[in-house]
Amino acid sequence: MIITLRCALVGAVVLLTTACGNSGDTTDEGAAVDAASVKLEAVLAAQPAKVQARYKYRHPKETLEFLGVKPGMTVADTLAGSYYSNILLPYLGDEGALIGVAYSIEHRALDYADRPERMARYQAWPKTYVEEATAWRGDGKTDVNSFLFMEMPEEIKGTVDVFLLFRAMHHLNKYEDKIGSRTQAFSEIYEALKPGGIVGIVQHRAPADSSDEWAKGFNGYIKQAPLIDHMKAAGFEFVGSSEINANLNDQPVEGDYVWRLPPSLSGSEEGSEKRAQMEAIGESDRMTLKFRKPA
């Protein structure tokens, strides 16, 4: 306001940028933010109805803007799939890049030890994801890449603007005591990011007073405070949190698992009273956290 008044005293609004150096930069930055917001709204409005139906739980516009994701950035998306890829590809645009990331072979060997066919499909995932995302991209030119944790290509190191972990942290957390899955992933995420790069986490949130064993990750939920501490210990700066993805209707107790809720609705039959109760709760209560790699 002081800058604006000082410029007005000079008597020439048309000379605002010249008279007030930094004011022009601020205006340009604001215009860029507005343009990005308009683009994101357009991308979201173009998604299929079944995707839009989950906006009330996933809040993609508010989430991506809170994390500072903008067109032209290089974004890594953990456990990448069609939902967010079809939003990010047109939003990042021809100057941007999307990197799909998934868990290590060692990690998935624990999950799929008795399912060799599924393990074989998983080993092919990096190639499959690039093929699928390239098709989703259509006529766009957003660069598409992929890797598994513990197999990050050297050329990706130091190139990522924002690294997303949306509903992925419980998987990394659950095998920390066996193979150090969380520690390994955090180290690799740190290497992948540019100085000042952002880590965005959206995660099913366990009540703070729940037991550590129940909240280890196998039930989908983990605790917020320990996660923040783990990220800090890995060298990341905690920027802040948001309650945009909170759902106070979800009050899990020990014995509950996140997949009892929409969209999975596991453990309840269609038309049953239990199913109605789960649908009334909605999707899970989720923390939304933002961290930064030091510049």
N, C-alpha and C positions, 0 to 999 in steps of 0.2 A: 504493500500500500504506500509506503514511504517513497519507494522508487517511482511508482506511478505518479504521485503528486509532484515529485521533483522534476520529472520529465514534463509534466503539464506546465510547470512554471517556465520552462524553456520556451513554451509556446508553440510546439510543433509535434503533434501526435504522430505524424508521418515519419518523424525522426526518432521515434521511440527506441529502436534498436541501436542507433548510433549514439544517442545521448546516454543510454543506460546499458551499455555492453551486455551484462549478464541477463538482462531482462529478455532479450531476444532468444537466448539459449533456453530459458525457462519456458517461453512460449512455444518454441519448437518441440521441446520435450513433452509439454502438455498436449500438443497437437498429435504427436506420435502415439501417446498413450490413448487418446481419444480414438485415433484411427485403428489401433489394435483392438480396442474394445468393440468398435463397430464391426470389425472383421470377425471377431470371435462370436459375436451375437449372430451374424449371418451364417457362420459355419454351424452353430448349434441349431439354428432354425431350420437348416437343411437336412438335419439328421432324421432317420426314420422314427415313426411314432413310438416304437418300443424302446428306442434309445432315449427319446425325450421323456418318456414316462418315468425314468429313473432320475431325472434332474433334481426332483424334490429331495432325493436322498444323497445324490452325488455332487450336486452343485458345481458342475464343471467350470462355469464362468467365474464364479467367486473363488474357486480353488486355484485355477490357473492364474488368475490375476493376483491373488494373495502371494503366490509363489514367484510372480514376476516373469512368467513365461510369455515371450513376445515373438512375433513373426521374425524369421531370419535366424533364430537361435538354433543351436544344436542341442537336442533334448534326448536323454536316455530314459527309457521307460521300462521298469522292471516288471517281469511277468506280462509283457506286452501282449495285447490281444486286439480284437477288432473294435471294441468299444472306444477306447481312447485313441487308438491309432487313426480311426476315421475322423476324429476331431482334430488331432494334432497335425496330420499330414496337410490338409488344406490350410490350417491356421498358420503353421510354420512357413508354408509357401515355398516358392522355387528357390529362395536363397537359404532356406533352412535345412536341417537334417534331423532325422528320427532314427534312433538306435534302439532296437529291441534287446532287452537283456533278460536272461533267465538263470536259474540256479545251476550250480556246478554239477558235473557228472557224479562226483563223490556224494553230493547232497541227494540227488535224485536216486542214486543207487540204494540209499536207505529207504526212500519212499516206495520204490518199485522193485524191491528185491525179489518178490515172487511173481512179478509181471514182466517177463522179458520182452513181450511184444510192445508194451507201453514204453519200456526203457529204450527200445530201438527207435520208436517214433520220437522220443525225446532227444536222442542223440542227433536226429536229423532236423531238430527244431530250428537252429539258426538259419539254415538254408530255406526251410519251409516258410519261416516268418518273412524273410526278405521277398520271397516269391509272392506271398499273400499281400504284404504291405505294398509292393509295387503295383499289384492289381488294384488295390484299394485307392492308390494314388491317382489312378486314371491318367489324364493328360498332364497332370502336374509334374514338376521336376524336383520335388523335395528328395534329397538324398536319403537312401534307406540302407541301414546296416544292422548287424546283430552280433551278439557274442554271448557265451556262457561265462558266469563268474569263474575265475581261475584260468580263463582262456582269452583274456582281453588282448586284442591285437595292439601292438606297440604304437601304431599310428593313431589310435584313439586317445592315448594318454594326453591329458592337458588340453583337450578340444571341447569338452562338454560344458555348456552354460548352465543347464539344469538337469539334475538327476532325480527322477521320480521313483518313489517306492509307494505305490498305491495298493493298500491291502496286501502287502508282500512281506512286512517285517515279521509276522508270526512264523513264517516259514524259515527265515534266516535265524530267528531266535531259538526255535525248538531244538536244533541240533548243535547249538553252540558248545554244549558240554561234551559232545561226542567228536566233532570235527572242526570246531571253531568257525562254524559257517558265518556267524554274524561278524566276527572279527575280520575274517578273510574278505568278506564283501565290503565292509567299511574301508579297509585298506585300499581295495581296488577302486571304489567309488572316489576316494580322495585322489588317487592317481589320475582318474579319468577327467576330473573337473579342472577347468581353468582356475587360476588364482581369482578368488572372489566368487567362484561358482556356487550355485545353490543346490541344496538337497531338500526335496519336498516329500514329506511323509504323511500319508493318510492311512490310519490304522484302526482296526477294531480295538476299542479301549476296555480293558479290564478294570473293575472297581479297585481303588487303591488299597482296600483292606482285604482283597482276595489273596489266597495263598499263592506263593511263588510257583509251586508245582502246577496248580491248575492254570495259572496265567503264563506258563512257559511258551505257549504258542500252539500246542496240539489242538486246542479247542477254538483257535482263531483269535483269541483275545490276548493282549499283553498290556502291562502297566505303562502309563505315560512317564512318570518320574524316572524310573530306572532307564528307560529308553533314552531320555534326554541326557542322563549321566553317561551312558555308553557312547553316545555320539560325541559328547564333549571329550571323553577319554580318547576317542579316535582322532582328535584334533580339530573337530568342527566347532564353529561358534554358533551358539543358539541365538537366532534372530528373533523368534517369537512364535506364538501359537494362535490359533483361531478356533472358534467354536462353530464355524459355518457347517461342519458336517456332524455336529453333535445331535444325539437323539435321546432325550431324557426318558423316553418310554422304554428304552432298552436298559433294563437293570438285571444283567445276568448274575446268576448264583452258581456256585460250584456244582458241577454236573451238567450245566448248560454248555452248548457249543453254538458258535455263530451261525452255522448252517441250518439251524432250526428256523431262522428268520427268512424273509424274502431276500433274494429271489429263489433260493434253494428250497426252503420249506421242508427240509428233511425231517422225518420222524412224525409227520402229521398227514393224515389222509384228507384228500379233497372233500370238502363239505363237512368236515368234523369240527367240533367246538374248539379243539386245540388249534386247528388250522386257522380258524377265525381269530383266535387270540394272537397268533403269530403275525397274521396280516395286519392286525390292529396296532401292533408294536411298530411294524415297518422295518426298514433295514437297520443295521447295527449302529450303536453309538460309536462315533469315530473321532479320534484326535486328529488335528491337522497341524503339523509342525514344520517350521522353516529353519534351516541351518545354512551356514556359509563356510566355505573353505577360505581360510585367511588369505588376503590379497598379497 
